[in-house]
């Protein structure tokens, strides 16, 4: 079609001049067609190569970005892991320091408690009363100054100092410390907590010793809680049984006193033995009840048991 169009071309310069030129062009038709096809194939390949280069460049950018993100993530993760390890190490060190300080504080508290708790009535009577009161007064001032911010330790030492004061008959000072111990434990643990109920035992005993009108109600409340929390044969429960029995004995309510004193004595014999100081106390209290109730046979029996226990422990210097 192109060759025929060249024969009738209006422009003389582009029109074929003779039939011989037409024949020559027709003979080279296949060659020219092959050349054109080769050119089209080359152009398609060039276009494909350009597309591949663009795709390759895009893929390279994507891979580069992905690698960058991976690198950032790796180093960030490594940094976070390092920070976490450092934080854990610091936390471990702080916990170890806190545990060390707690152990030191506990050791000091136990030492002071043991020292002050050793002031039993029979020992306190042989000590210099003025010196003993100075020691207790010094310890009392330290509770509010050097132990500020440690309410649990304060409560324990208030209780110990209060018991020591009660042992030497200083009921006013004893009441302040025992009341403070009870109130601190109530704030820390609640009214029904074992720590609070334990603190009620010496406070109840103090109120009974002072003849306080609130003694019976306080001891009855403490005994009910102790029976529920510790059980019937716990040392704190038995102490409260003994205290309540003594309150009724002081009030000449002998029928009400007897079951409490008997429960205290029976439990202490099973748990502590006949020769323990607390057991001797319960035996003597029951003997006093029988004397007051004019049951002289039982009173004599109880008093003989008291005497036998004291004699059997005389080698130790005092009843255990």
URBEL-V99325 format. One record per backbone hydrogen bond with DSSP energy under -0.5 kcal/mol. CO is the residue of the C=O (numbers start at 1). NH is the residue of the N-H. E is the energy in kcal/mol with one decimal. If there is no record, write none. Layout:
co->CO nh->NH e->E
co->CO nh->NH e->E
This chain:
co->1 nh->5 e->-2.0
co->2 nh->6 e->-1.3
co->3 nh->7 e->-0.9
co->4 nh->7 e->-0.7
co->4 nh->8 e->-1.0
co->6 nh->9 e->-0.5
co->6 nh->16 e->-1.8
co->10 nh->12 e->-0.7
co->11 nh->14 e->-1.1
co->11 nh->15 e->-1.6
co->18 nh->22 e->-1.3
co->19 nh->23 e->-2.6
co->20 nh->24 e->-2.5
co->21 nh->25 e->-2.3
co->22 nh->26 e->-2.5
co->23 nh->27 e->-2.3
co->24 nh->28 e->-1.2
co->26 nh->29 e->-1.3
co->28 nh->32 e->-2.8
co->29 nh->33 e->-2.6
co->30 nh->34 e->-2.6
co->31 nh->35 e->-2.0
co->32 nh->36 e->-2.6
co->33 nh->37 e->-2.6
co->34 nh->38 e->-2.4
co->35 nh->39 e->-2.4
co->36 nh->40 e->-2.5
co->37 nh->41 e->-2.6
co->38 nh->42 e->-2.4
co->39 nh->43 e->-2.5
co->40 nh->44 e->-2.4
co->41 nh->45 e->-2.5
co->42 nh->46 e->-2.4
co->43 nh->47 e->-2.7
co->44 nh->48 e->-2.7
co->45 nh->49 e->-2.8
co->46 nh->50 e->-2.5
co->47 nh->51 e->-2.4
co->48 nh->52 e->-2.7
co->49 nh->53 e->-2.7
co->50 nh->54 e->-2.4
co->51 nh->55 e->-3.0
co->52 nh->56 e->-3.1
co->53 nh->57 e->-2.6
co->54 nh->58 e->-2.6
co->55 nh->59 e->-3.0
co->56 nh->60 e->-2.7
co->57 nh->61 e->-2.3
co->58 nh->62 e->-2.5
co->59 nh->63 e->-3.1
co->60 nh->64 e->-2.7
co->61 nh->65 e->-2.8
co->62 nh->66 e->-2.9
co->63 nh->67 e->-3.0
co->64 nh->68 e->-2.5
co->65 nh->69 e->-2.6
co->66 nh->70 e->-2.8
co->67 nh->71 e->-2.7
co->68 nh->72 e->-3.1
co->69 nh->73 e->-3.3
co->70 nh->74 e->-2.9
co->71 nh->75 e->-2.7
co->72 nh->76 e->-2.8
co->73 nh->77 e->-3.0
co->74 nh->78 e->-2.9
co->75 nh->79 e->-2.7
co->76 nh->80 e->-3.1
co->77 nh->81 e->-3.0
co->78 nh->82 e->-2.4
co->79 nh->83 e->-2.7
co->80 nh->84 e->-2.8
co->81 nh->85 e->-2.6
co->82 nh->86 e->-2.5
co->83 nh->87 e->-2.7
co->84 nh->88 e->-2.7
co->85 nh->89 e->-2.5
co->86 nh->90 e->-2.7
co->87 nh->91 e->-2.7
co->88 nh->92 e->-2.5
co->89 nh->93 e->-2.4
co->90 nh->94 e->-2.8
co->91 nh->95 e->-2.7
co->92 nh->96 e->-2.6
co->93 nh->97 e->-2.5
co->94 nh->98 e->-2.7
co->95 nh->99 e->-2.7
co->96 nh->100 e->-2.3
co->97 nh->101 e->-2.7
co->98 nh->102 e->-2.6
co->99 nh->103 e->-2.5
co->100 nh->104 e->-2.4
co->101 nh->105 e->-2.9
co->102 nh->106 e->-3.0
co->103 nh->107 e->-2.5
co->104 nh->108 e->-2.6
co->105 nh->109 e->-2.7
co->106 nh->110 e->-2.8
co->107 nh->111 e->-2.2
co->108 nh->112 e->-2.6
co->109 nh->113 e->-2.9
co->110 nh->114 e->-2.7
co->111 nh->115 e->-2.4
co->112 nh->116 e->-2.7
co->113 nh->117 e->-3.1
co->114 nh->118 e->-1.0
co->116 nh->119 e->-1.7
co->118 nh->120 e->-2.4
co->120 nh->123 e->-0.9
co->120 nh->124 e->-3.5
co->121 nh->125 e->-1.9
co->123 nh->126 e->-1.6
co->124 nh->127 e->-1.2
co->127 nh->129 e->-0.8
co->128 nh->132 e->-2.6
co->129 nh->133 e->-2.4
co->130 nh->134 e->-2.0
co->131 nh->135 e->-2.2
co->132 nh->136 e->-2.4
co->133 nh->137 e->-2.7
co->134 nh->138 e->-2.5
co->135 nh->139 e->-2.3
co->136 nh->140 e->-2.2
co->137 nh->141 e->-1.9
co->138 nh->142 e->-1.5
co->139 nh->143 e->-1.1
co->140 nh->144 e->-0.9
co->141 nh->145 e->-0.8
co->142 nh->146 e->-1.3
co->142 nh->147 e->-1.0
co->145 nh->148 e->-0.9
co->147 nh->150 e->-2.0
co->150 nh->154 e->-2.4
co->151 nh->155 e->-2.6
co->152 nh->156 e->-1.9
co->153 nh->157 e->-2.4
co->154 nh->158 e->-2.8
co->155 nh->159 e->-2.2
co->156 nh->160 e->-2.2
co->157 nh->161 e->-2.9
co->158 nh->162 e->-2.5
co->159 nh->163 e->-2.3
co->160 nh->164 e->-2.1
co->161 nh->165 e->-2.6
co->162 nh->166 e->-2.1
co->163 nh->167 e->-1.9
co->164 nh->168 e->-1.0
co->165 nh->168 e->-0.7
co->165 nh->170 e->-2.6
co->166 nh->169 e->-1.5
co->169 nh->171 e->-1.4
co->170 nh->174 e->-2.2
co->171 nh->175 e->-2.8
co->172 nh->176 e->-1.7
co->173 nh->177 e->-1.8
co->174 nh->178 e->-2.8
co->175 nh->179 e->-2.4
co->176 nh->180 e->-1.8
co->177 nh->181 e->-2.5
co->178 nh->182 e->-2.2
co->179 nh->183 e->-2.6
co->180 nh->184 e->-2.5
co->181 nh->185 e->-2.2
co->182 nh->186 e->-2.1
co->183 nh->187 e->-2.1
co->184 nh->188 e->-2.4
co->185 nh->189 e->-3.1
co->185 nh->190 e->-0.9
co->186 nh->190 e->-1.1
co->190 nh->193 e->-1.0
co->193 nh->197 e->-2.3
co->194 nh->198 e->-2.7
co->195 nh->199 e->-1.5
co->196 nh->200 e->-1.0
co->197 nh->200 e->-0.5
co->197 nh->201 e->-0.7
co->198 nh->201 e->-1.0
co->198 nh->202 e->-0.6
co->199 nh->203 e->-1.1
co->200 nh->204 e->-2.8
co->201 nh->205 e->-2.3
co->202 nh->206 e->-2.4
co->203 nh->207 e->-2.2
co->204 nh->208 e->-2.1
co->205 nh->209 e->-2.4
co->206 nh->210 e->-2.3
co->207 nh->211 e->-0.6
co->207 nh->212 e->-2.8
co->208 nh->211 e->-0.8
co->212 nh->215 e->-1.6
co->214 nh->218 e->-2.4
co->215 nh->219 e->-2.9
co->216 nh->220 e->-2.5
co->217 nh->221 e->-2.2
co->218 nh->222 e->-2.4
co->219 nh->223 e->-2.9
co->220 nh->224 e->-2.1
co->221 nh->225 e->-2.0
co->222 nh->226 e->-2.7
co->223 nh->227 e->-2.6
co->224 nh->228 e->-1.6
co->225 nh->229 e->-2.7
co->226 nh->230 e->-2.8
co->226 nh->231 e->-1.3
co->231 nh->234 e->-1.0
co->234 nh->238 e->-2.6
co->235 nh->239 e->-2.0
co->236 nh->240 e->-2.0
co->237 nh->241 e->-2.2
co->238 nh->242 e->-2.3
co->239 nh->243 e->-2.4
co->240 nh->244 e->-2.7
co->241 nh->245 e->-2.2
co->242 nh->246 e->-2.0
co->243 nh->247 e->-2.1
co->244 nh->248 e->-2.2
co->245 nh->249 e->-2.0
co->246 nh->250 e->-2.8
co->247 nh->251 e->-1.5
co->248 nh->253 e->-3.3
co->249 nh->252 e->-1.6
co->252 nh->254 e->-1.1
co->253 nh->257 e->-1.9
co->254 nh->258 e->-2.3
co->255 nh->259 e->-0.7
co->256 nh->260 e->-0.6
co->257 nh->260 e->-0.5
co->257 nh->261 e->-2.2
co->258 nh->262 e->-2.6
co->259 nh->263 e->-1.9
co->260 nh->264 e->-2.2
co->261 nh->265 e->-2.3
co->262 nh->266 e->-2.8
co->263 nh->267 e->-2.1
co->264 nh->268 e->-2.2
co->265 nh->269 e->-2.4
co->266 nh->270 e->-1.9
co->267 nh->271 e->-2.4
co->268 nh->272 e->-2.8
co->268 nh->273 e->-1.3
co->269 nh->273 e->-0.6
co->273 nh->276 e->-0.9
co->275 nh->320 e->-0.6
co->276 nh->280 e->-2.6
co->277 nh->281 e->-2.2
co->278 nh->282 e->-2.2
co->279 nh->283 e->-2.5
co->280 nh->284 e->-2.5
co->281 nh->285 e->-2.3
co->282 nh->286 e->-2.2
co->283 nh->287 e->-1.9
co->284 nh->288 e->-2.2
co->285 nh->289 e->-1.9
co->286 nh->290 e->-2.2
co->287 nh->291 e->-2.2
co->288 nh->292 e->-2.6
co->289 nh->293 e->-2.3
co->290 nh->295 e->-3.5
co->291 nh->294 e->-1.4
co->294 nh->296 e->-1.1
co->295 nh->299 e->-2.1
co->296 nh->300 e->-2.6
co->297 nh->301 e->-1.9
co->298 nh->302 e->-2.4
co->299 nh->303 e->-2.6
co->300 nh->304 e->-2.2
co->301 nh->305 e->-1.6
co->302 nh->306 e->-2.0
co->303 nh->307 e->-2.5
co->304 nh->308 e->-2.6
co->305 nh->309 e->-2.2
co->306 nh->310 e->-2.3
co->307 nh->311 e->-2.4
co->308 nh->312 e->-2.3
co->309 nh->313 e->-1.1
co->311 nh->314 e->-1.1
co->313 nh->316 e->-1.6
co->313 nh->318 e->-0.5
co->314 nh->317 e->-1.4
